[in-house]
Amino acid sequence: MRANDRTALPLVYTQRCKEAWKDVPVILGGIEASLRRTAHYDYWSDTVRRSVLVDSKADMLMFGNGERPLVEVAHRLAMGETIDQIRDVRNTAIMVKEALPGWSGVDSTRLDTPGKIDPIPHPYGEDLPCADNKPVAPKKQEAKSITVQPPRPKPWEKTYVLLPSFEKVKGDKVLYAHASRILHHETNPGCARALMQKHGERYIWINPPAIPLSTEEMDSVFALPYKRVPHPSYGDARIPAYEMIRFSINIMRGCFGGCSFCSITEHEGRIIQSRSEDSIINEIEAIRDTVPGFTGGDLRSRRANGQHVYAAL
């Protein structure tokens, strides 16, 4: 099966797992599942498809980085809960017949008004001025008094946003763009609401994102004893994707850029999560000592739409 075959990965594998182990929960995860957690555009078929959780009939979907939700779900299963009872874990999506008890809903059109879609400009049709990047002197500001405000209510708690249904977005580009905007908007773990989207007679329920990892937690994740080589089943086959990243060091997670061509914001969220200098150096030394052919690598961070901020960091 090809890695880019959407049917092979979540659909067929889930079916085979359930055939072999009927009582074992099946949870989808990884970038393929994360980007398909709601109704989504599928490049291979040039259509809008249902959530991969609906088509695969898996029990749960984990989106984004899975350290927190995976540990919580595993512990709760070990304590005797069934997968059907685990419905409130952040960074997970499940299928429901109605909203979870105790939650109140708000229609997505109250948060963002669907409007017309402007035509895509021709990239060579006009000359647009480039930013000159000249330094701008900061404006002098007068000192202002600080007023301490009492704690305000948190209206996003126990609140979900009802997205346009799959049946609506699959034939309406405006509503599709609107649903995508809401999905990107609700990525702040501190105030994000749950999302709910109808698919036929049921709904996909997406819990808010998980709290980002601290630097110490990030360091512990990257200190695990990874093999750093392809699975032996590949033999001596050349793997272009592996060749590109085998010497790369990922120094952070998250990006606030929200670029239309990139999946980082939708997958990892906007909050920047950084590793310590010691952790990065330790990984460089580990790759140098264990990965064949090491000639030096690169430190991977987020650049687009935020290069000035990242340069300052």
Backbone bond lengths (Angstrom), bond angles and torsions (degrees), N, CA, C in turn:
res aa  C-N    CA-C-N  psi(-1)  N-CA   C-N-CA  omega(-1)  CA-C   N-CA-C  phi
1 M - - - 1.460 - - 1.528 109.61 -
2 R 1.303 117.65 143.67 1.448 121.88 179.61 1.521 110.19 -82.53
3 A 1.342 116.19 146.42 1.463 119.89 -178.81 1.520 111.78 -65.47
4 N 1.345 117.14 -26.31 1.459 119.14 -178.36 1.523 112.28 -91.45
5 D 1.318 117.70 8.19 1.457 120.98 179.07 1.519 108.76 -85.34
6 R 1.320 116.32 104.93 1.471 119.90 -173.24 1.524 111.49 -62.44
7 T 1.347 117.54 -30.62 1.460 119.66 -178.14 1.515 111.44 -74.26
8 A 1.314 117.57 -31.25 1.462 119.95 -176.23 1.515 111.70 -70.33
9 L 1.337 116.34 -41.91 1.457 118.78 -172.32 1.524 113.30 -71.01
10 P 1.331 119.92 -70.81 1.465 118.04 -174.69 1.517 114.93 -82.00
11 L 1.326 117.60 -35.57 1.460 119.85 -171.77 1.523 112.04 -76.85
12 V 1.327 115.79 -57.93 1.462 119.35 -176.40 1.521 111.14 -67.92
13 Y 1.324 117.42 -41.57 1.461 119.78 -178.30 1.520 111.24 -64.20
14 T 1.333 117.10 -40.82 1.460 119.68 178.05 1.522 110.60 -62.64
15 Q 1.322 116.04 -43.96 1.466 120.03 179.28 1.525 111.13 -60.35
16 R 1.320 116.89 -43.23 1.460 120.46 -179.14 1.536 110.81 -66.77
17 C 1.306 117.08 -39.23 1.471 120.06 178.64 1.519 110.91 -63.16
18 K 1.326 116.42 -43.03 1.462 119.47 -178.85 1.528 111.66 -69.78
19 E 1.324 116.91 -29.48 1.460 119.59 175.82 1.527 110.96 -68.20
20 A 1.327 116.22 -38.62 1.467 120.40 -176.50 1.527 112.42 -81.34
21 W 1.341 115.95 -39.53 1.471 120.28 -177.27 1.527 108.29 -132.39
22 K 1.304 116.15 88.09 1.469 121.30 -172.49 1.525 112.93 -63.92
23 D 1.323 117.96 -30.39 1.457 120.94 -174.58 1.526 113.37 -98.22
24 V 1.319 117.91 3.86 1.460 121.07 -178.00 1.529 109.48 -95.16
25 P 1.344 118.65 126.27 1.466 120.53 179.17 1.529 111.70 -62.98
26 V 1.318 115.64 143.91 1.461 121.65 176.68 1.523 108.08 -114.57
27 I 1.326 116.34 122.80 1.460 122.30 -177.93 1.520 108.68 -120.90
28 L 1.331 116.55 125.40 1.462 121.43 176.81 1.521 109.63 -84.31
29 G 1.325 116.57 148.92 1.453 120.65 177.78 1.510 110.69 -159.28
30 G 1.322 116.37 177.19 1.455 121.15 179.56 1.520 112.24 94.34
31 I 1.313 115.31 176.17 1.460 121.26 -175.08 1.518 112.08 -64.20
32 E 1.341 118.21 -35.99 1.461 120.64 -178.89 1.525 110.72 -63.05
33 A 1.323 116.81 -43.15 1.466 120.30 179.76 1.522 111.06 -73.04
34 S 1.334 117.55 -39.73 1.464 121.16 -176.77 1.520 112.14 -58.48
35 L 1.319 116.01 -44.77 1.457 120.08 -175.63 1.519 112.47 -80.01
36 R 1.326 116.99 -5.07 1.464 120.66 179.69 1.527 111.14 -119.81
37 R 1.324 116.89 26.20 1.469 118.45 -176.61 1.520 112.75 -75.52
38 T 1.316 118.72 -21.13 1.463 121.95 173.08 1.529 108.06 -116.21
39 A 1.328 116.50 -177.54 1.464 119.67 171.68 1.527 108.01 -57.55
40 H 1.317 118.13 132.23 1.453 121.39 -169.71 1.527 111.14 -142.91
41 Y 1.325 114.52 156.59 1.464 119.94 175.32 1.523 109.10 -80.61
42 D 1.324 115.93 130.15 1.461 122.49 179.64 1.522 109.19 -107.86
43 Y 1.314 115.57 115.67 1.460 120.83 -176.07 1.522 111.88 -64.16
44 W 1.326 117.29 -38.56 1.461 120.70 -173.12 1.525 112.16 -65.91
45 S 1.318 116.90 -35.60 1.466 119.52 179.92 1.522 112.55 -104.29
46 D 1.349 117.17 -5.55 1.466 122.41 -178.18 1.529 110.93 55.85
47 T 1.327 116.03 42.69 1.464 121.62 178.80 1.525 109.07 -139.73
48 V 1.322 115.17 164.54 1.463 120.90 171.35 1.522 107.66 -90.71
49 R 1.308 116.47 123.45 1.456 121.57 -176.26 1.528 110.82 -110.06
50 R 1.312 114.65 164.27 1.458 120.49 178.29 1.530 110.55 -70.83
51 S 1.325 115.14 166.77 1.460 119.84 173.43 1.519 109.43 -53.70
52 V 1.323 116.47 141.13 1.459 120.23 -179.91 1.523 110.72 -64.53
53 L 1.329 117.49 -23.32 1.462 119.85 177.19 1.522 110.82 -67.32
54 V 1.327 116.94 -34.05 1.463 121.05 178.30 1.524 110.30 -69.56
55 D 1.327 116.57 -49.90 1.463 120.33 -175.72 1.529 112.76 -69.30
56 S 1.321 117.22 -34.44 1.464 119.74 -176.19 1.518 112.93 -80.98
57 K 1.350 116.03 -23.03 1.469 121.27 -176.16 1.526 112.30 62.25
58 A 1.335 116.49 27.70 1.463 120.53 173.61 1.526 109.14 -71.58
59 D 1.316 116.65 167.91 1.462 120.82 -177.50 1.520 112.67 -84.74
60 M 1.307 117.59 -26.33 1.463 121.37 -176.09 1.514 108.73 -160.28
61 L 1.330 115.86 155.37 1.459 121.92 175.08 1.519 107.92 -125.70
62 M 1.315 117.15 131.94 1.459 122.07 173.69 1.517 108.35 -108.19
63 F 1.333 116.39 124.28 1.456 119.59 -179.89 1.525 109.80 -108.58
64 G 1.328 114.92 161.62 1.459 119.05 -179.47 1.516 111.71 70.04
65 N 1.329 115.76 -161.70 1.461 120.72 177.50 1.523 109.44 -74.77
66 G 1.317 116.10 133.20 1.455 119.57 -164.99 1.507 117.63 -100.07
67 E 1.341 119.22 10.03 1.462 118.12 -175.69 1.527 112.52 -58.81
68 R 1.316 117.81 -50.87 1.468 119.91 -176.58 1.535 112.22 -67.83
69 P 1.326 119.91 -53.93 1.469 118.44 -177.63 1.525 113.24 -63.96
70 L 1.320 117.66 -36.55 1.462 119.88 -178.05 1.525 111.16 -64.79
71 V 1.326 116.54 -43.33 1.467 120.12 179.16 1.525 110.47 -65.78
72 E 1.342 117.23 -43.90 1.463 119.43 -178.77 1.525 111.61 -63.92
73 V 1.323 117.25 -45.31 1.470 119.94 180.00 1.526 110.50 -63.68
74 A 1.325 117.38 -42.32 1.465 120.46 179.80 1.526 111.10 -61.75
75 H 1.326 117.20 -42.86 1.463 120.61 179.81 1.525 111.10 -65.78
76 R 1.319 116.97 -40.60 1.462 119.31 -178.24 1.530 111.54 -70.28
77 L 1.317 116.91 -35.58 1.461 119.41 173.92 1.531 110.35 -64.30
78 A 1.334 115.81 -40.60 1.461 119.70 179.65 1.526 111.85 -65.73
79 M 1.335 116.66 -27.15 1.462 120.80 179.56 1.521 112.56 -83.43
80 G 1.326 117.40 -1.64 1.452 120.39 174.02 1.509 116.46 110.04
81 E 1.343 118.40 -4.05 1.463 119.65 176.67 1.527 109.27 -72.38
82 T 1.314 115.82 149.93 1.460 120.51 173.55 1.521 108.80 -91.22
83 I 1.321 116.25 162.24 1.459 119.80 -178.65 1.523 111.10 -62.82
84 D 1.330 118.27 -29.42 1.463 121.48 178.70 1.523 112.11 -69.62
85 Q 1.327 117.52 -23.17 1.458 121.24 -179.20 1.524 112.53 -86.36
86 I 1.308 117.04 -15.37 1.468 121.10 -178.03 1.524 107.94 -91.60
87 R 1.316 116.56 99.47 1.464 120.87 -171.41 1.525 113.61 -126.35
88 D 1.334 117.65 -5.79 1.457 120.01 -170.75 1.520 114.16 -119.85
89 V 1.310 118.46 17.39 1.465 121.08 -177.93 1.524 109.72 -79.66
90 R 1.314 116.55 129.03 1.466 120.51 177.55 1.529 110.58 -61.25
91 N 1.314 115.54 151.60 1.467 122.77 -178.78 1.525 113.06 67.86
92 T 1.333 117.08 22.47 1.463 119.54 176.46 1.520 109.80 -127.10
93 A 1.319 115.48 157.10 1.463 122.65 175.17 1.520 108.20 -130.74
94 I 1.323 115.94 143.03 1.460 121.86 -179.27 1.520 108.82 -138.62
95 M 1.328 116.69 168.56 1.454 122.10 174.50 1.525 109.01 -97.84
96 V 1.337 116.37 135.67 1.463 121.40 -179.65 1.526 109.16 -136.39
97 K 1.331 115.34 160.36 1.462 121.17 174.77 1.520 111.66 -90.77
98 E 1.333 115.68 -23.23 1.458 121.74 178.93 1.519 108.11 -157.17
99 A 1.331 116.29 172.94 1.458 120.15 -179.53 1.527 110.65 -61.43
100 L 1.323 116.09 151.65 1.456 120.27 179.13 1.524 110.29 -64.03
101 P 1.318 118.34 147.35 1.471 121.64 -179.10 1.528 111.26 -59.03
102 G 1.333 115.20 137.99 1.454 120.52 177.55 1.512 115.32 86.88
103 W 1.330 117.29 0.24 1.463 121.09 -179.81 1.525 109.52 -103.25
104 S 1.326 115.78 142.97 1.465 121.38 175.01 1.522 108.86 -111.98
105 G 1.332 115.92 147.52 1.454 120.10 -174.25 1.513 113.60 -110.31
106 V 1.330 115.50 155.77 1.450 122.94 173.53 1.524 107.07 -134.54
107 D 1.326 116.35 134.67 1.456 119.89 179.74 1.522 110.06 -70.51
108 S 1.322 116.41 140.90 1.462 120.66 -175.94 1.517 112.79 -61.57
109 T 1.332 118.05 -27.11 1.468 120.22 -178.78 1.521 112.22 -70.14
110 R 1.328 118.03 -12.67 1.463 120.52 174.43 1.523 111.25 -79.78
111 L 1.314 116.66 -18.35 1.461 121.41 -179.05 1.520 112.18 -98.69
112 D 1.309 116.57 -27.49 1.459 121.46 -178.33 1.521 107.96 -152.49
113 T 1.318 116.69 124.32 1.463 120.65 -177.34 1.521 110.39 -86.41
114 P 1.325 118.16 117.40 1.472 119.41 177.30 1.525 110.21 -60.80
115 G 1.309 116.60 134.18 1.458 120.78 180.00 1.507 110.99 -132.94
116 K 1.320 116.11 -169.09 1.456 120.04 -179.13 1.524 110.06 -75.84
117 I 1.309 115.58 153.59 1.461 121.66 177.93 1.518 108.52 -99.69
118 D 1.322 116.64 121.65 1.454 120.73 179.08 1.526 110.27 -70.05
119 P 1.334 117.21 146.82 1.470 119.18 177.72 1.519 110.62 -62.86
120 I 1.325 115.91 148.41 1.459 120.70 179.90 1.525 108.96 -72.18
121 P 1.333 118.71 123.62 1.469 119.80 -178.48 1.520 111.59 -68.81
122 H 1.326 115.42 147.09 1.458 120.54 177.76 1.529 108.25 -72.01
123 P 1.326 118.40 126.81 1.468 119.48 -174.66 1.520 114.03 -64.68
124 Y 1.349 117.77 -21.20 1.457 120.72 -179.32 1.530 111.80 -115.20
125 G 1.314 116.36 10.64 1.451 119.59 -175.08 1.506 114.38 -82.74
126 E 1.319 117.22 -20.82 1.455 119.78 -178.81 1.517 108.79 -150.89
127 D 1.302 115.25 153.00 1.459 120.47 178.05 1.518 108.69 -94.99
128 L 1.317 115.83 116.62 1.453 120.71 179.22 1.523 109.30 -98.43
129 P 1.322 117.65 138.67 1.470 119.79 179.58 1.525 110.82 -65.05
130 C 1.310 115.79 140.94 1.461 121.00 177.94 1.525 109.66 -93.29
131 A 1.305 115.76 153.29 1.458 119.88 177.15 1.523 109.04 -65.46
132 D 1.337 116.22 136.84 1.463 118.75 -178.12 1.528 112.46 -84.81
133 N 1.357 116.18 -14.18 1.465 121.18 177.18 1.525 113.10 58.43
134 K 1.343 116.83 24.72 1.455 119.52 177.00 1.526 109.78 -74.25
135 P 1.322 117.18 139.23 1.471 118.73 -179.79 1.524 111.20 -63.12
136 V 1.295 115.76 139.74 1.460 121.98 179.41 1.521 108.54 -111.87
137 A 1.311 115.95 124.98 1.463 119.94 -179.52 1.523 109.86 -67.08
138 P 1.322 117.62 133.44 1.468 119.47 -179.97 1.523 111.34 -66.65
139 K 1.322 115.21 142.73 1.452 119.98 178.58 1.523 110.14 -76.32
140 K 1.306 115.17 139.29 1.457 119.72 179.22 1.524 109.37 -73.52
141 Q 1.305 115.89 128.47 1.455 120.71 -178.57 1.517 110.56 -117.77
142 E 1.315 114.44 141.45 1.457 119.53 177.87 1.523 110.04 -78.29
143 A 1.316 115.21 149.01 1.460 120.31 178.56 1.525 109.96 -64.91
144 K 1.305 115.97 138.56 1.457 121.20 -179.60 1.524 109.74 -119.93
145 S 1.297 114.48 147.13 1.460 118.99 177.52 1.529 109.77 -73.08
146 I 1.316 116.00 150.55 1.460 122.23 -178.93 1.520 109.27 -107.33
147 T 1.307 114.95 126.74 1.461 120.58 177.61 1.520 108.89 -109.39
148 V 1.322 116.49 122.84 1.454 121.18 179.55 1.520 108.93 -80.96
149 Q 1.326 115.78 119.58 1.451 121.15 -178.70 1.529 110.14 -91.67
150 P 1.319 117.25 144.79 1.468 119.45 175.60 1.525 110.13 -67.39
151 P 1.327 117.56 156.17 1.474 119.89 179.15 1.523 111.25 -54.90
152 R 1.313 116.02 133.89 1.454 121.00 -179.94 1.524 110.41 -97.08
153 P 1.305 117.45 155.93 1.473 119.40 177.09 1.523 110.63 -64.81
154 K 1.309 116.09 158.20 1.456 122.21 -179.43 1.528 108.93 -111.15
155 P 1.335 116.73 88.67 1.472 119.41 -173.68 1.520 114.09 -65.92
156 W 1.336 117.44 -14.94 1.460 118.89 -178.43 1.530 112.88 -81.24
157 E 1.321 117.09 -15.91 1.457 119.14 -178.86 1.525 110.61 -70.30
158 K 1.305 116.51 135.78 1.459 123.61 -179.08 1.531 111.41 56.79
159 T 1.340 115.92 34.21 1.464 121.52 178.65 1.523 108.87 -125.70
160 Y 1.317 116.16 137.36 1.462 119.99 176.51 1.521 109.70 -121.12
161 V 1.328 115.53 155.09 1.461 122.58 177.46 1.525 107.92 -105.19
162 L 1.318 116.37 125.61 1.461 121.49 178.26 1.522 109.15 -88.24
163 L 1.320 116.64 110.48 1.460 122.29 179.08 1.525 110.70 -80.80
164 P 1.330 117.75 158.85 1.469 119.39 171.59 1.526 109.79 -57.25
165 S 1.308 116.82 142.71 1.460 121.66 -175.42 1.527 111.68 -65.91
166 F 1.319 115.19 162.88 1.463 120.42 175.27 1.518 110.42 -57.33
167 E 1.322 116.48 -41.85 1.462 120.88 -178.33 1.523 111.63 -61.11
168 K 1.331 117.44 -29.29 1.465 120.73 179.49 1.526 112.04 -83.70
169 V 1.329 116.95 -45.69 1.464 118.87 -174.36 1.525 112.46 -72.38
170 K 1.331 117.88 -23.74 1.465 118.52 -176.77 1.524 112.20 -68.20
171 G 1.325 117.46 -21.05 1.454 119.68 -179.74 1.513 114.24 -119.23
172 D 1.336 117.73 10.74 1.463 121.07 -176.35 1.524 108.65 -137.29
173 K 1.326 117.07 107.69 1.458 121.20 -177.26 1.522 112.15 -64.95
174 V 1.322 116.88 -34.01 1.463 120.10 179.83 1.523 110.44 -65.35
175 L 1.327 116.73 -46.70 1.461 119.78 179.32 1.526 111.18 -67.67
176 Y 1.323 117.05 -33.26 1.468 119.47 176.82 1.530 110.10 -63.46
177 A 1.335 116.36 -46.62 1.463 120.39 178.77 1.527 110.58 -62.95
178 H 1.321 116.31 -38.75 1.465 121.31 178.28 1.529 110.74 -62.23
179 A 1.325 117.60 -46.37 1.469 121.13 179.66 1.524 110.88 -63.69
180 S 1.330 116.77 -38.67 1.460 120.62 178.54 1.522 110.86 -64.84
181 R 1.320 116.77 -39.14 1.465 120.48 178.93 1.528 110.72 -63.85
182 I 1.328 116.90 -43.01 1.463 120.18 179.21 1.526 110.26 -63.39
183 L 1.331 116.77 -41.58 1.464 120.56 178.72 1.522 110.66 -58.83
184 H 1.338 117.66 -43.16 1.459 120.80 179.00 1.526 111.39 -70.69
185 H 1.320 116.24 -31.77 1.466 119.86 -178.29 1.523 111.53 -68.94
186 E 1.317 116.40 -37.34 1.472 120.36 -176.06 1.531 110.64 -90.72
187 T 1.329 116.43 58.01 1.462 120.87 -179.63 1.517 113.22 -117.15
188 N 1.333 117.88 -2.45 1.465 120.55 -179.70 1.522 109.21 -84.52
189 P 1.331 118.65 114.23 1.467 119.88 -176.76 1.522 113.60 -59.92
190 G 1.334 116.59 -23.26 1.456 119.65 -177.67 1.512 114.21 -75.95
191 C 1.326 117.70 -23.90 1.468 119.28 -176.12 1.528 113.14 -145.03
192 A 1.314 118.21 10.80 1.468 120.29 -179.17 1.519 111.04 -70.27
193 R 1.322 114.92 144.80 1.458 121.16 175.40 1.527 109.80 -99.15
194 A 1.311 115.29 161.09 1.463 119.68 173.66 1.529 108.77 -69.12
195 L 1.317 116.88 158.75 1.460 122.39 178.49 1.520 109.19 -120.24
196 M 1.327 115.16 148.31 1.460 120.60 -178.46 1.526 108.04 -140.95
197 Q 1.319 116.83 129.76 1.463 120.98 -178.84 1.517 109.53 -138.23
198 K 1.315 115.79 129.73 1.459 120.74 -176.93 1.519 110.97 -78.64
199 H 1.324 114.87 135.65 1.460 123.18 173.05 1.528 106.73 -130.30
200 G 1.313 117.18 100.43 1.460 119.55 -177.19 1.517 111.14 67.85
201 E 1.333 116.51 -122.09 1.460 121.42 -179.11 1.521 112.67 -94.87
202 R 1.322 117.37 -2.57 1.462 120.17 -178.68 1.525 110.24 -124.25
203 Y 1.323 114.82 176.48 1.458 121.16 -177.89 1.525 109.66 -126.63
204 I 1.325 114.96 148.27 1.451 120.70 167.51 1.524 106.59 -91.63
205 W 1.318 116.92 127.28 1.468 122.31 -179.21 1.526 107.89 -111.55
206 I 1.338 116.93 120.09 1.462 122.10 -177.23 1.519 108.64 -113.29
207 N 1.302 116.82 113.54 1.460 121.43 178.72 1.526 110.76 -70.34
208 P 1.342 118.25 159.52 1.466 120.76 178.78 1.526 111.85 -60.57
209 P 1.334 116.81 160.98 1.469 120.53 179.74 1.526 111.93 -64.70
210 A 1.322 115.24 155.57 1.462 121.21 178.78 1.525 110.89 -74.28
211 I 1.328 115.94 158.29 1.459 121.04 175.77 1.532 108.55 -66.77
212 P 1.341 118.31 133.21 1.470 120.28 -178.02 1.527 112.01 -60.26
213 L 1.316 115.44 155.93 1.457 120.63 177.31 1.526 110.64 -75.23
214 S 1.323 116.00 145.29 1.459 120.91 173.18 1.528 109.01 -75.57
215 T 1.321 116.45 169.70 1.461 119.75 178.19 1.524 110.92 -59.77
216 E 1.328 116.80 -41.03 1.468 120.15 179.20 1.530 110.97 -63.00
217 E 1.323 116.60 -40.66 1.465 119.86 178.57 1.524 111.19 -67.91
218 M 1.329 116.50 -40.24 1.468 119.66 176.75 1.523 110.44 -60.08
219 D 1.329 116.00 -44.05 1.463 119.74 -179.94 1.527 111.31 -60.37
220 S 1.332 116.50 -40.57 1.465 119.49 -178.92 1.528 111.55 -66.71
221 V 1.333 117.13 -35.17 1.466 120.74 178.02 1.525 110.55 -65.68
222 F 1.326 116.16 -45.03 1.463 119.58 -176.84 1.528 112.49 -78.29
223 A 1.336 117.38 -8.88 1.466 120.76 177.87 1.524 112.55 -89.51
224 L 1.331 117.77 -2.28 1.460 120.62 179.86 1.536 110.26 -65.60
225 P 1.329 117.60 153.63 1.480 120.86 -173.45 1.526 113.63 -79.15
226 Y 1.323 116.92 70.16 1.458 121.06 178.87 1.530 110.62 -70.24
227 K 1.327 116.66 147.73 1.460 121.58 178.70 1.523 112.08 -75.44
228 R 1.340 116.64 -33.49 1.468 122.74 177.04 1.529 114.01 65.73
229 V 1.316 117.46 19.34 1.466 121.39 176.33 1.520 108.23 -134.98
230 P 1.344 118.53 157.34 1.468 120.81 179.03 1.525 111.64 -62.11
231 H 1.311 115.24 160.67 1.463 120.99 177.71 1.529 109.46 -61.31
232 P 1.336 117.34 141.67 1.476 119.96 -178.29 1.527 113.99 -56.58
233 S 1.342 117.52 -22.87 1.466 119.37 -178.57 1.527 112.49 -63.63
234 Y 1.348 117.40 -20.36 1.459 119.93 178.86 1.529 111.83 -75.82
235 G 1.323 117.22 -16.52 1.455 119.72 179.92 1.518 112.01 61.88
236 D 1.321 115.89 -133.06 1.465 121.68 -179.69 1.525 112.45 -96.12
237 A 1.314 117.17 11.18 1.467 120.30 -178.48 1.525 110.74 -63.09
238 R 1.317 115.83 143.44 1.460 121.03 177.51 1.522 108.68 -83.70
239 I 1.324 116.45 130.31 1.462 122.07 -178.52 1.527 107.85 -117.14
240 P 1.335 118.68 102.62 1.469 120.84 -175.58 1.525 113.53 -55.50
241 A 1.330 117.64 -41.25 1.466 119.72 -178.74 1.523 111.13 -62.92
242 Y 1.324 116.61 -39.40 1.467 119.96 178.81 1.521 110.75 -68.75
243 E 1.322 117.25 -39.54 1.459 120.64 179.35 1.521 110.71 -59.10
244 M 1.312 116.44 -33.10 1.463 120.43 -176.55 1.525 112.20 -73.47
245 I 1.328 117.97 -32.89 1.468 119.74 -170.54 1.530 114.35 -115.78
246 R 1.320 118.65 1.11 1.469 118.46 -170.32 1.525 112.98 -65.82
247 F 1.338 118.98 -24.29 1.459 120.93 177.61 1.528 112.07 -108.30
248 S 1.325 117.50 9.33 1.462 120.93 -176.79 1.524 111.06 -83.66
249 I 1.313 115.88 145.66 1.463 122.72 178.84 1.520 107.79 -116.54
250 N 1.313 116.95 117.79 1.462 121.53 177.81 1.521 108.32 -86.35
251 I 1.321 117.70 113.60 1.459 120.60 -173.58 1.527 113.01 -99.33
252 M 1.327 118.01 -5.71 1.457 119.45 -176.93 1.523 110.62 -159.36
253 R 1.323 115.58 169.19 1.458 122.90 174.27 1.519 108.66 -130.78
254 G 1.331 114.43 157.15 1.457 120.34 175.77 1.516 112.89 85.05
255 C 1.334 115.70 155.60 1.462 121.41 176.49 1.518 109.08 -162.26
256 F 1.329 115.80 131.91 1.461 120.01 -180.00 1.517 112.31 -88.97
257 G 1.347 117.27 1.50 1.463 120.02 -175.25 1.512 113.64 -62.47
258 G 1.335 116.94 -44.11 1.458 119.64 -179.08 1.513 113.88 64.65
259 C 1.325 118.21 31.45 1.465 121.01 -178.43 1.527 110.67 -63.98
260 S 1.314 115.72 143.40 1.462 120.18 -176.97 1.521 112.54 -68.39
261 F 1.332 117.49 -21.87 1.461 120.35 -177.36 1.528 112.37 -93.22
262 C 1.309 118.27 0.39 1.458 121.19 -170.98 1.525 110.84 -124.88
263 S 1.331 116.39 148.37 1.465 121.50 -176.58 1.520 113.53 -103.09
264 I 1.332 118.82 0.83 1.462 120.13 -172.65 1.519 111.88 -62.66
265 T 1.335 118.05 -47.18 1.463 120.02 -178.40 1.519 110.96 -61.35
266 E 1.319 117.15 -44.17 1.460 120.77 -178.77 1.522 111.67 -68.51
267 H 1.313 116.80 -28.71 1.469 120.76 -176.99 1.528 111.92 -91.75
268 E 1.330 117.64 -47.90 1.458 121.26 -173.27 1.520 114.00 -105.86
269 G 1.333 117.76 -11.31 1.456 119.95 -178.67 1.520 112.59 89.14
270 R 1.334 115.73 179.82 1.463 121.40 -175.04 1.529 113.63 -94.68
271 I 1.313 117.85 -14.89 1.456 120.80 -175.77 1.527 110.02 -76.62
272 I 1.342 116.06 127.12 1.453 121.05 179.10 1.529 109.54 -77.64
273 Q 1.326 116.20 127.44 1.463 122.63 177.29 1.525 107.63 -121.01
274 S 1.320 116.31 119.48 1.459 120.61 -171.50 1.524 112.29 -113.27
275 R 1.310 115.08 151.92 1.460 122.26 173.44 1.523 109.89 -93.90
276 S 1.330 115.95 161.52 1.456 120.30 177.41 1.527 110.04 -79.87
277 E 1.314 115.34 162.12 1.467 120.17 179.03 1.524 110.97 -62.72
278 D 1.328 117.14 -40.79 1.467 120.15 -179.54 1.525 111.41 -62.63
279 S 1.333 116.51 -40.18 1.460 120.51 179.66 1.522 110.96 -62.41
280 I 1.318 116.15 -42.09 1.466 120.41 -179.24 1.526 110.70 -65.65
281 I 1.324 116.32 -44.62 1.467 120.14 179.97 1.525 110.86 -63.98
282 N 1.330 116.51 -40.18 1.466 119.62 178.94 1.528 111.51 -61.46
283 E 1.343 116.57 -39.01 1.464 118.70 179.77 1.521 111.01 -69.23
284 I 1.322 116.75 -39.35 1.468 119.56 177.62 1.526 110.08 -58.96
285 E 1.319 116.04 -43.71 1.465 119.60 -179.65 1.530 111.24 -67.38
286 A 1.346 116.61 -36.96 1.465 119.74 178.75 1.523 111.11 -65.41
287 I 1.340 117.14 -42.22 1.465 120.40 178.16 1.524 110.24 -65.82
288 R 1.320 115.73 -40.98 1.475 119.45 178.13 1.529 111.51 -58.05
289 D 1.327 116.29 -38.16 1.464 120.48 -173.73 1.528 113.81 -88.44
290 T 1.334 117.90 -19.60 1.470 119.25 -171.71 1.520 115.08 -119.77
291 V 1.322 118.53 -23.90 1.466 120.39 -176.65 1.527 109.54 -94.40
292 P 1.325 117.80 121.37 1.467 120.30 -178.41 1.526 111.91 -61.20
293 G 1.325 115.60 141.74 1.455 120.96 174.00 1.509 115.42 80.29
294 F 1.322 118.27 17.85 1.466 120.41 -176.70 1.523 111.05 -62.85
295 T 1.324 115.39 127.34 1.467 121.25 178.14 1.517 111.61 -130.24
296 G 1.309 117.12 15.87 1.463 120.67 -174.20 1.505 109.91 105.33
297 G 1.307 116.65 152.66 1.462 120.08 -176.46 1.511 112.07 -135.89
298 D 1.317 115.10 -156.28 1.457 120.58 179.91 1.520 109.16 -134.84
299 L 1.319 115.95 153.79 1.454 122.36 176.78 1.512 107.73 -97.43
300 R 1.326 116.45 118.56 1.459 120.72 -174.06 1.521 110.68 -95.04
301 S 1.344 115.03 125.76 1.461 121.72 173.90 1.513 107.90 -139.02
302 R 1.329 117.02 -172.19 1.461 121.42 -178.09 1.523 108.65 -101.66
303 R 1.321 116.93 134.93 1.454 120.13 -175.24 1.526 113.42 -121.50
304 A 1.311 117.33 -50.31 1.458 120.50 -169.69 1.523 111.62 -57.87
305 N 1.324 116.22 140.54 1.464 124.47 178.02 1.522 113.12 60.88
306 G 1.321 118.18 9.93 1.454 119.08 179.26 1.511 111.79 -151.97
307 Q 1.332 116.74 19.72 1.454 120.18 -171.06 1.525 112.32 -64.17
308 H 1.340 118.25 -32.58 1.460 119.41 -178.98 1.523 110.61 -69.29
309 V 1.325 116.36 -39.88 1.461 120.18 178.95 1.517 110.26 -67.38
310 Y 1.335 116.90 -45.48 1.456 120.30 -178.05 1.525 110.79 -65.24
311 A 1.335 116.87 -34.26 1.453 119.55 177.92 1.525 110.44 -63.74
312 A 1.337 115.92 -37.69 1.462 119.85 178.17 1.521 111.52 -67.61
313 L 1.358 116.21 -35.27 1.459 119.83 178.58 1.522 110.89 -68.17
